[in-house]
Every structure is written in C-alpha cells, then in structure tokens.
Amino acid sequence: AAVSQLFRLKAFVPHGAPGVPRMMVAVGWLVVALALPWRIGARGRASAAQRCAGRSPITCILRPPSHKPKVAILVAGLQSRYYPESVFRHVAGPAARDGYEVHYHAWLVRESPPELVWKNTWLASYTSIAYSNMAGDELTGHIVRQALKVNVSRVSLNLVARELSAPKLPAQWQRLLGRESTTHIALLLTLLRFRKIERLWNATRRLGWGDYRHVLLVRDDSYWFGDVDLAHFQQRATLHARQQGDYCTVKSLPGWPNDNGLIMDEPAADRVLRFHTAFFQGQSPELDAAPSAEMFISIVAALSGVRLLFVPDPAMPFAIVSAIQVDERSTGMVQHCLRAYKTAHGKALPDCPAPESLMMTACEAGR
C-alpha cells in the first residue's frame, strides 16, 4: 500500500522541479501521508486525556450539563467483538438530535476465560481486528472521538483486563435456563453476561449522572442499520423489546424477548437489570422453570412489576455481527456478516432493507 501510495504521490510533483529530484519530493509527501493519521490519532488521545479522568471507570465529560431529558446507552461485553460505530450513528446520534442529553456507558472485558470458548465455528467469536488489540488509552480516545461526532455528552468506560471465571453451580442446581447441565457452556456464558450487565448498571448508578428518561441496553456486537426514534418508547414501567428471532422473519418463539436490544425507563432498569442477582437469589419457582435466558429476563421483569411490550422489528433495526471463517481449510481468513438477518428467497420483506444495502452481507444459513 505504501509503494502504491508513493507512485500516486509522484503525480503531484511537476516535471523539472528545480533542485529537487521528483522521487525525493514524492517520498516527502509519503511521509506526510503516513504521519497524518498518527497525528490525528495522537490528537484524539490527547483530547480524551484532557476530557477524561479516573481508571475504573474512566469518565469523560464531553459537553456541559443541560436541562434536557437524559438517555443512557449501556454496552456490556467483550472487547474482541465490540462494534460501536453503528450504535453511535443510529442510536446515540438520533437521540442527541432529538433533544436528549446522551450518556454512553460500557463494560468491556479484554480476555474471557479460555475454557468458555465455543467449539462450533458458527458460534465462536472471532477477533474484531479493529478493537481487540487496542490498549486502554487508545480505545478510550477512539470511543471519545466517535462520541464527540454525534454530540454525546458523557462517556464512562469500565475496561476489565480479564474476566473472572464463571461461577461453579452445585450439581443439584435446578435453574438451568433450558440447558442440560450446570456446566453447559451456554449457561455459563449467560451468567457471565448477566454479571457484566449488572455490574455496569451498578457502576452507572454510582456515577449519579441520571435521572434517565430512557435506558438502552445493547449487545457489544450488534449492528444497527436504521435510526432509533425514542418517541416509540415512552411507556413507563415497561421493558420494550423485539420478539426473539431473525430480523424480517415470522417469529417462531412468540412471547420470547430478543435480549440483544432492550429499552426501558430508569425505574424499570433499576428493577430489571439485576439478572445475576435474580438467578442466584430469586425465590420464585417461575425462575426455575424459565426455558431460556430470554424468558428468564421476561420473568424477572414481570416479578418486578415491569411489563414486557413487543415492538415491530423496524423500531429497533439491528442484527448481530459475526466474524466467520471464509474457508475452514484456510489459514485464519475471516469475514464479517450479519447473523440473525435472513430474507425470504433472497428478497427483503416489507420494511426490511436488503443486506447488500447495509454494507455488510447476511451470514449464510447454517454457518
């Protein structure tokens, strides 16, 4: 790429430039071209350093306080599968334009327990090259720059080097969320996710930046391809969710919420986002009978006096990003695609953009 750039830059050097060989001038332009992104990145990191303080969490005050209604966006997950750009573009940005003071809160773990890795390549989380190797300062600077672009007012980042091991459940434990045993990898990963979400919410509450009109919980690897209009989510004491299932399809699990994107008000969030505590301390037999993590969340909401309200898919337009192997015989080549995004016979259903319009393809069925 550098050599190609060098020959392109030669075109900017006029023939016969007095006293300066054309190749030397081209090399000079190349040095500038290569140094400029580094300089911009350094400026971004300097800007983050000036605006941010603390270490756990890192808190960044980007805009002065206002009397606008506040929105909290919560992202809890792994740094290795973190794709924040679409959340800033389609969730945070529209909320700021609609007159909200937007706060972005993240809990990102750099390394998960090695024993909790899917063997199935379809479910395995391949590395997100853009973010997995970023150190804390670089990641903070990158997130702050994106937040500034869309007028986010505050950012808090909880960057965790290593995930604690999953809890060891007694052999006689009956609350399995539809899994076959207490050691099932899906159950243990769900518990780690529940723990991250609850810790993030507790850390957010301790900051005292609320009160929040809306709290949005989004998955770390969600890809949003349309703007979210918060005018559709005004009901109090309500957990808004899509139905579980692929975007743009008839849902086969009626009554199951899609927990990859949830919207509620702050009082509802304070009652609902305690999944980890509810799993270990909840006394209701209904929790024991939950057939899935999604239905467990639904039951926690109901027991907390929060109703579940399903919204149409276009009101929360997202799918999940996967990094999958292009060829299982290849040497680590991966491509990104949208999971849980299928169209009938290759055509978009009503109100459903075609995958090719999203700058990312839909994952092949069965991969």
C-alpha positions in Angstrom: 0.0 0.0 0.0 2.9 2.4 0.8 4.6 1.7 -2.5 1.3 2.3 -4.3 0.8 5.5 -2.5 4.3 6.5 -3.3 3.7 6.3 -7.1 0.4 8.1 -6.8 2.1 10.9 -4.9 4.7 11.3 -7.7 2.0 12.7 -9.9 1.8 15.8 -7.7 5.5 16.6 -8.4 5.9 18.7 -11.6 8.5 17.7 -14.1 11.7 19.7 -13.9 11.2 20.9 -10.3 14.4 22.9 -9.8 16.9 21.4 -7.5 14.7 18.7 -6.1 14.5 15.2 -7.5 10.9 14.2 -8.1 11.4 10.9 -6.1 12.6 12.8 -3.0 9.6 15.1 -3.1 7.3 12.1 -3.5 9.0 10.5 -0.5 8.4 13.6 1.5 4.7 13.6 0.6 4.5 9.9 1.5 6.0 10.6 5.0 3.3 13.3 5.5 0.6 10.9 4.3 1.7 8.2 6.6 2.2 10.5 9.6 -1.1 12.4 9.3 -3.3 9.5 10.6 -0.9 9.0 13.5 -1.1 12.7 14.3 -4.9 12.8 14.1 -4.9 9.7 16.4 -2.5 11.4 18.8 -4.7 14.5 18.9 -7.7 12.3 19.6 -5.9 10.6 22.5 -4.8 14.0 23.8 -8.3 15.2 23.6 -9.5 12.1 25.5 -6.8 12.7 28.2 -8.0 16.3 28.6 -11.6 15.4 28.9 -11.4 12.1 30.8 -10.4 11.1 34.3 -10.1 8.1 36.5 -9.3 4.5 35.7 -12.2 2.3 36.8 -14.4 3.7 35.5 -12.8 6.2 33.1 -15.2 9.1 33.0 -15.3 11.6 30.2 -17.3 14.9 30.3 -17.6 16.0 26.7 -20.3 18.7 26.9 -21.6 20.9 29.7 -24.6 19.7 31.7 -28.0 20.6 30.4 -31.7 20.5 31.4 -32.5 18.1 28.6 -34.0 14.7 29.3 -31.2 12.1 29.6 -30.6 8.9 27.8 -28.2 6.1 28.9 -26.8 3.7 26.4 -25.3 0.6 28.1 -23.0 -1.8 26.3 -21.6 -4.8 28.2 -19.5 -7.5 26.6 -16.1 -8.4 25.1 -13.6 -6.1 23.6 -12.8 -8.8 21.0 -16.3 -8.5 19.4 -17.0 -4.8 20.0 -18.5 -2.9 17.1 -19.7 0.5 18.4 -19.8 2.6 15.3 -23.4 1.8 14.3 -24.7 2.4 17.9 -23.2 5.9 17.8 -24.6 6.6 14.3 -28.1 5.2 14.7 -28.8 5.2 18.4 -26.8 7.9 20.1 -26.8 10.4 17.3 -30.5 10.5 16.6 -31.2 10.8 20.4 -28.9 13.8 20.6 -30.5 15.4 17.5 -34.0 14.9 19.1 -33.0 16.9 22.1 -31.7 14.4 24.6 -28.5 14.5 26.6 -26.9 11.2 25.8 -24.6 9.3 28.1 -22.7 6.2 26.8 -21.6 3.6 29.4 -19.6 0.5 28.5 -18.2 -2.5 30.4 -15.7 -4.3 28.2 -13.6 -7.3 29.1 -10.4 -7.9 27.2 -10.0 -11.6 27.9 -12.7 -14.1 28.7 -12.0 -17.5 30.4 -10.3 -19.8 27.9 -12.4 -22.7 28.9 -15.5 -20.9 27.8 -15.0 -20.9 24.1 -17.5 -22.3 21.6 -16.1 -25.3 19.6 -18.7 -24.7 16.9 -17.2 -22.2 14.4 -20.6 -20.7 13.8 -21.0 -19.6 17.4 -17.3 -18.9 18.1 -16.4 -15.2 18.5 -13.6 -14.4 16.1 -11.4 -11.4 16.8 -12.5 -8.0 15.8 -9.3 -6.7 14.4 -10.3 -3.0 14.9 -10.7 -3.2 18.6 -9.3 -6.4 20.2 -5.7 -5.2 20.3 -6.4 -1.6 21.4 -4.8 -0.6 24.7 -6.9 1.3 27.2 -5.8 4.8 26.2 -6.2 4.1 22.5 -9.6 2.6 22.9 -10.8 5.5 25.1 -9.6 8.0 22.5 -11.3 6.2 19.8 -14.6 6.0 21.6 -14.4 9.6 22.7 -13.9 10.7 19.1 -17.0 8.8 18.0 -19.0 10.2 20.9 -17.9 13.8 20.0 -19.0 13.4 16.4 -22.6 12.7 17.4 -22.8 15.1 20.4 -22.8 12.5 23.2 -22.4 14.5 26.4 -20.7 11.9 28.7 -18.9 8.6 28.5 -18.0 6.1 31.2 -15.8 3.1 30.4 -15.1 0.1 32.6 -12.2 -1.7 30.9 -11.5 -5.1 32.5 -8.3 -6.9 31.7 -9.6 -10.4 32.4 -13.0 -11.9 33.0 -13.4 -13.8 36.3 -14.2 -17.4 36.0 -17.7 -18.5 35.7 -19.4 -19.5 38.9 -19.4 -23.2 39.8 -23.0 -24.3 40.3 -23.9 -27.2 42.6 -24.6 -30.4 40.8 -28.2 -30.4 42.2 -28.9 -26.8 40.9 -32.2 -26.8 39.0 -32.2 -23.3 37.4 -30.6 -24.2 34.1 -32.3 -21.8 31.6 -33.2 -24.6 29.3 -29.8 -26.2 29.3 -28.9 -29.8 30.1 -26.4 -29.4 32.9 -24.8 -26.9 35.3 -21.6 -27.0 33.2 -23.2 -26.2 29.8 -21.1 -23.5 28.1 -24.2 -21.5 27.0 -25.4 -21.4 30.6 -22.1 -20.2 32.0 -21.6 -17.6 29.2 -25.1 -16.3 30.0 -24.2 -15.9 33.7 -21.0 -14.0 32.8 -23.1 -11.7 30.6 -25.7 -11.3 33.4 -22.9 -10.3 35.7 -21.4 -7.8 33.4 -24.7 -6.1 32.8 -25.5 -5.9 36.5 -22.0 -4.5 37.3 -22.3 -2.0 34.5 -25.7 -0.8 35.8 -24.4 -0.6 39.4 -21.4 1.4 38.2 -23.7 3.7 36.1 -25.9 4.4 39.2 -22.9 5.2 41.3 -21.9 8.0 39.0 -25.1 9.8 39.8 -25.4 11.3 36.3 -29.2 10.4 36.0 -32.1 10.6 36.2 -32.6 8.9 32.8 -35.7 9.1 30.8 -34.6 6.1 28.7 -32.1 3.3 29.3 -31.0 1.3 26.3 -29.1 -2.0 26.8 -27.4 -3.1 23.5 -25.2 -6.0 22.8 -21.5 -5.5 22.1 -21.6 -6.9 18.6 -24.9 -5.5 17.5 -25.1 -3.7 14.1 -27.8 -1.1 13.8 -28.8 -0.1 10.3 -31.5 2.4 11.0 -32.2 5.3 13.3 -34.0 4.6 16.6 -36.8 7.0 17.4 -37.3 7.2 21.1 -40.8 8.6 20.6 -41.9 5.0 20.2 -40.7 4.1 23.7 -42.5 6.5 26.1 -44.4 4.0 28.3 -43.3 3.9 31.9 -42.5 0.8 33.9 -42.2 -1.1 30.6 -39.5 -3.2 29.0 -39.5 -2.7 25.2 -38.1 -5.4 23.1 -38.4 -7.1 19.7 -39.6 -10.7 19.7 -36.8 -13.3 19.6 -35.9 -14.3 16.1 -34.2 -13.2 13.0 -34.9 -9.7 11.7 -37.5 -9.6 9.0 -38.9 -13.1 9.6 -42.1 -14.6 11.1 -41.2 -15.3 14.7 -41.2 -18.9 15.8 -40.9 -18.2 19.6 -43.9 -16.0 20.5 -43.5 -14.4 23.9 -39.7 -14.6 23.9 -38.0 -11.2 24.0 -34.9 -10.5 22.0 -32.4 -9.6 24.7 -29.8 -8.1 22.3 -31.6 -4.7 22.5 -33.8 -3.6 25.4 -35.3 -0.1 26.1 -36.8 1.0 29.4 -37.0 3.9 31.8 -34.7 4.2 34.7 -37.0 2.9 37.5 -37.7 -0.1 35.3 -34.0 -0.6 34.6 -33.2 -0.5 38.3 -35.6 -3.3 38.9 -34.9 -5.4 35.8 -31.1 -5.2 35.2 -30.4 -7.4 38.2 -30.4 -10.7 36.3 -27.3 -12.1 38.0 -28.7 -11.5 41.5 -32.1 -12.8 40.4 -30.5 -16.0 39.1 -28.8 -16.8 42.4 -31.1 -15.2 44.9 -34.6 -15.1 43.3 -37.0 -17.3 45.2 -39.8 -17.6 42.7 -40.4 -21.1 41.2 -41.1 -19.3 37.9 -37.4 -18.5 37.6 -36.6 -22.2 38.0 -39.0 -23.0 35.1 -37.5 -20.4 32.6 -36.8 -22.3 29.4 -34.2 -19.8 28.2 -32.2 -16.8 29.1 -34.7 -14.6 27.2 -37.6 -15.9 29.1 -35.7 -15.6 32.4 -35.4 -11.9 31.6 -39.1 -11.7 30.9 -40.0 -13.4 34.2 -37.6 -11.1 36.1 -39.4 -8.1 34.6 -42.9 -9.5 35.4 -41.9 -10.3 39.0 -40.5 -6.7 39.3 -43.8 -5.2 38.2 -42.4 -4.2 34.8 -44.5 -5.2 31.8 -43.0 -6.5 28.6 -44.0 -4.7 25.4 -43.0 -6.1 22.0 -42.2 -3.5 19.3 -42.0 -4.1 15.5 -38.6 -5.0 14.1 -38.2 -1.7 12.3 -38.5 0.2 15.6 -35.2 -1.5 16.7 -33.4 -2.2 13.5 -30.3 -4.3 14.4 -28.7 -7.6 13.7 -25.7 -9.3 15.2 -22.2 -9.1 13.6 -20.3 -12.3 13.3 -16.7 -12.9 12.1 -16.7 -16.3 10.5 -14.1 -18.2 8.6 -14.2 -17.8 4.8 -13.0 -21.3 4.4 -12.5 -23.7 7.3 -9.4 -25.0 5.5 -7.9 -21.5 5.2 -5.3 -20.0 7.5 -7.4 -17.8 9.7 -9.1 -15.7 7.0 -12.4 -14.3 8.3 -15.2 -12.1 7.0 -17.9 -10.1 8.8 -21.5 -10.8 8.2 -24.9 -10.2 9.9 -26.3 -13.1 12.0 -30.0 -13.3 12.7 -30.7 -11.4 9.5 -32.4 -13.5 6.9 -34.7 -12.6 4.0 -37.2 -14.8 2.2 -35.9 -16.3 -1.0 -33.2 -13.6 -1.1 -35.6 -10.7 -1.2 -36.2 -8.2 1.5 -39.6 -8.4 3.3 -41.7 -5.2 3.8 -39.9 -2.5 5.8 -36.7 -4.6 5.7 -33.6 -3.3 3.9 -31.8 -5.8 1.8 -28.5 -6.9 3.3 -26.5 -5.5 0.3 -27.8 -2.0 1.2 -26.2 -2.3 4.7 -22.6 -2.5 3.6 -22.5 -6.0 5.1 -23.8 -9.3 3.8 -26.1 -11.7 5.6 -24.4 -14.8 7.0 -25.1 -18.0 5.2 -27.8 -20.2 6.8 -26.3 -23.0 8.8 -22.9 -21.5 9.3 
